[in-house]
Amino acid sequence: MHPVRWQVLTELFDRAETLTATQAAELTGLSPSAMSYHLNQLARAGYIERDDSGDGRERPWRARGSGLEISGQPDEAMGRAMMQNILTEVTRLLSAGPPMSPDGTPWPSSYTHTQLRLTKDRGKELHRRIHEVIDEFDEDTEGPEHEIFWIQGVHPAE
């Protein structure tokens, strides 16, 4: 995925707000017309959509859903770009350090690394069930707002 598109996608998903082509262009250093092209490509792929909150002149875009999932069999260059984008996001999240509780103490952080060896069918089942749980918690509007992230990947067993 083009780095500019990834930057706009993560901005739309992270902020959960809208961006116009002009605003997205300011973020990325592109012209508004070049950014419009990228936004239309993201819309064709189903990642973003028009928002109705515009005043007629402004045409804002919003993320579709609350998370980003890219699946399929990317070619080598696309796979490398996807992994680089994920690495950038994880680096950003980890460099922020653990959030602070209201009393000033660090919020307990938890990092888990688990590697499973599954058949293709069992892997699909795990993926489906994890996303059911994520969807359930995505509806939770109470409690403190902390960034909880989940990264899942698949590669052939050695």
C-alpha positions as a printed NumPy array, in Angstrom:
array([[  0.   ,   0.   ,   0.   ],
       [  1.269,   3.438,  -0.851],
       [  2.77 ,   5.162,   2.23 ],
       [  0.541,   8.236,   1.784],
       [ -2.565,   6.054,   1.77 ],
       [ -1.394,   4.249,   4.888],
       [ -0.746,   7.577,   6.626],
       [ -4.254,   8.821,   5.827],
       [ -5.852,   5.506,   6.814],
       [ -4.158,   5.405,  10.187],
       [ -5.082,   9.035,  10.781],
       [ -8.742,   8.351,   9.988],
       [ -8.853,   5.204,  12.123],
       [ -6.851,   6.705,  15.017],
       [ -8.794,   9.963,  15.215],
       [-12.198,   8.465,  14.426],
       [-13.   ,  11.808,  12.774],
       [-13.217,  12.967,   9.193],
       [-10.697,  14.507,   6.808],
       [-11.203,  16.464,   3.629],
       [ -8.814,  16.087,   0.708],
       [ -7.275,  19.435,   1.673],
       [ -6.714,  18.37 ,   5.284],
       [ -5.254,  15.022,   4.207],
       [ -3.008,  16.82 ,   1.707],
       [ -1.667,  19.073,   4.478],
       [ -0.83 ,  15.971,   6.551],
       [  1.055,  14.281,   3.731],
       [  2.571,  17.158,   1.792],
       [  0.649,  16.363,  -1.398],
       [ -1.588,  18.668,  -3.392],
       [ -5.332,  18.36 ,  -2.732],
       [ -5.883,  16.983,  -6.251],
       [ -3.218,  14.281,  -5.782],
       [ -4.714,  13.445,  -2.4  ],
       [ -8.191,  13.171,  -3.958],
       [ -6.829,  10.442,  -6.217],
       [ -5.486,   8.494,  -3.204],
       [ -8.724,   8.977,  -1.245],
       [-10.755,   7.663,  -4.173],
       [ -8.466,   4.609,  -4.372],
       [ -9.   ,   3.953,  -0.652],
       [-12.755,   4.287,  -1.151],
       [-12.695,   1.826,  -4.071],
       [-10.873,  -0.647,  -1.837],
       [-13.61 ,  -0.242,   0.801],
       [-11.463,   1.306,   3.549],
       [-13.078,   4.77 ,   3.627],
       [-16.33 ,   6.435,   2.601],
       [-17.832,   9.886,   2.217],
       [-19.222,  11.475,   5.36 ],
       [-22.52 ,  13.362,   5.216],
       [-21.37 ,  16.084,   7.613],
       [-20.015,  18.367,   4.883],
       [-21.439,  21.782,   4.097],
       [-21.607,  21.135,   0.345],
       [-18.217,  22.631,  -0.49 ],
       [-16.247,  20.456,   1.916],
       [-16.38 ,  16.75 ,   1.136],
       [-15.081,  14.887,   4.191],
       [-14.049,  11.236,   4.271],
       [-14.295,   8.82 ,   7.198],
       [-12.969,   5.363,   7.96 ],
       [-15.311,   2.437,   7.437],
       [-15.479,   0.562,  10.731],
       [-13.175,   0.822,  13.706],
       [-10.211,  -1.232,  12.563],
       [ -8.161,  -1.951,   9.52 ],
       [ -7.732,  -5.423,   8.124],
       [ -5.779,  -6.159,   4.992],
       [ -5.935,  -9.734,   3.878],
       [ -5.194, -11.703,   0.788],
       [ -1.969, -12.764,  -0.799],
       [  0.129,  -9.656,  -1.402],
       [  3.04 ,  -9.726,  -3.783],
       [  6.495,  -9.466,  -2.231],
       [  6.643,  -5.651,  -2.453],
       [  3.151,  -5.225,  -0.992],
       [  3.893,  -7.692,   1.803],
       [  7.07 ,  -5.806,   2.687],
       [  5.211,  -2.467,   2.653],
       [  2.441,  -3.844,   4.888],
       [  4.962,  -5.175,   7.395],
       [  6.881,  -1.87 ,   7.377],
       [  3.648,   0.03 ,   8.053],
       [  2.777,  -2.318,  10.931],
       [  6.299,  -1.926,  12.364],
       [  5.949,   1.863,  12.241],
       [  2.643,   1.701,  14.135],
       [  3.975,  -0.678,  16.804],
       [  7.065,   1.501,  17.265],
       [  4.841,   4.565,  17.734],
       [  2.655,   2.796,  20.29 ],
       [  5.545,   1.34 ,  22.27 ],
       [  7.571,   4.554,  22.315],
       [  4.729,   6.32 ,  24.127],
       [  5.242,   4.141,  27.215],
       [  2.491,   2.85 ,  29.487],
       [ -0.436,   5.19 ,  30.16 ],
       [ -0.823,   6.739,  33.595],
       [ -3.681,   5.972,  35.959],
       [ -5.633,   8.865,  37.514],
       [ -3.538,   8.482,  40.685],
       [ -0.309,   9.039,  38.708],
       [  0.923,   5.456,  38.684],
       [  1.609,   3.666,  35.407],
       [ -1.282,   1.628,  34.097],
       [ -0.287,  -2.039,  34.01 ],
       [  0.929,  -2.865,  30.519],
       [  0.713,  -6.313,  29.08 ],
       [  2.566,  -7.593,  26.068],
       [  2.054, -11.128,  24.868],
       [  3.866, -13.033,  22.166],
       [  2.306, -16.365,  21.342],
       [  3.095, -18.499,  18.351],
       [  0.632, -21.215,  17.383],
       [  1.063, -23.954,  14.812],
       [ -2.358, -24.514,  13.257],
       [ -3.887, -25.944,  10.133],
       [ -5.317, -23.445,   7.659],
       [ -8.876, -24.231,   8.793],
       [ -8.029, -23.872,  12.494],
       [ -6.211, -20.601,  11.743],
       [ -9.321, -19.246,  10.002],
       [-11.446, -20.314,  12.971],
       [ -9.108, -18.556,  15.419],
       [ -9.196, -15.408,  13.287],
       [-13.016, -15.463,  13.168],
       [-13.374, -15.975,  16.927],
       [-10.846, -13.275,  17.817],
       [-12.712, -10.801,  15.645],
       [-15.995, -11.725,  17.331],
       [-14.435, -10.797,  20.68 ],
       [-12.924,  -7.59 ,  19.246],
       [-16.347,  -6.62 ,  17.829],
       [-17.937,  -7.225,  21.246],
       [-15.421,  -4.987,  23.022],
       [-15.525,  -2.374,  20.26 ],
       [-19.068,  -1.579,  21.397],
       [-17.85 ,  -0.831,  24.961],
       [-18.164,   2.897,  25.625],
       [-17.417,   2.894,  29.36 ],
       [-14.141,   3.042,  31.209],
       [-10.851,   4.782,  30.464],
       [ -9.775,   5.128,  26.87 ],
       [ -6.538,   3.271,  26.28 ],
       [ -5.111,   2.062,  23.028],
       [ -5.394,  -1.693,  22.953],
       [ -3.9  ,  -3.156,  19.824],
       [ -3.963,  -6.558,  18.266],
       [ -1.649,  -7.746,  15.52 ],
       [ -2.147, -11.064,  13.837],
       [ -0.095, -12.54 ,  11.06 ],
       [  0.386, -15.812,   9.264],
       [  3.458, -17.37 ,   7.724],
       [  4.318, -20.934,   6.746],
       [  5.575, -23.233,   9.508],
       [  9.208, -24.151,   9.223]])
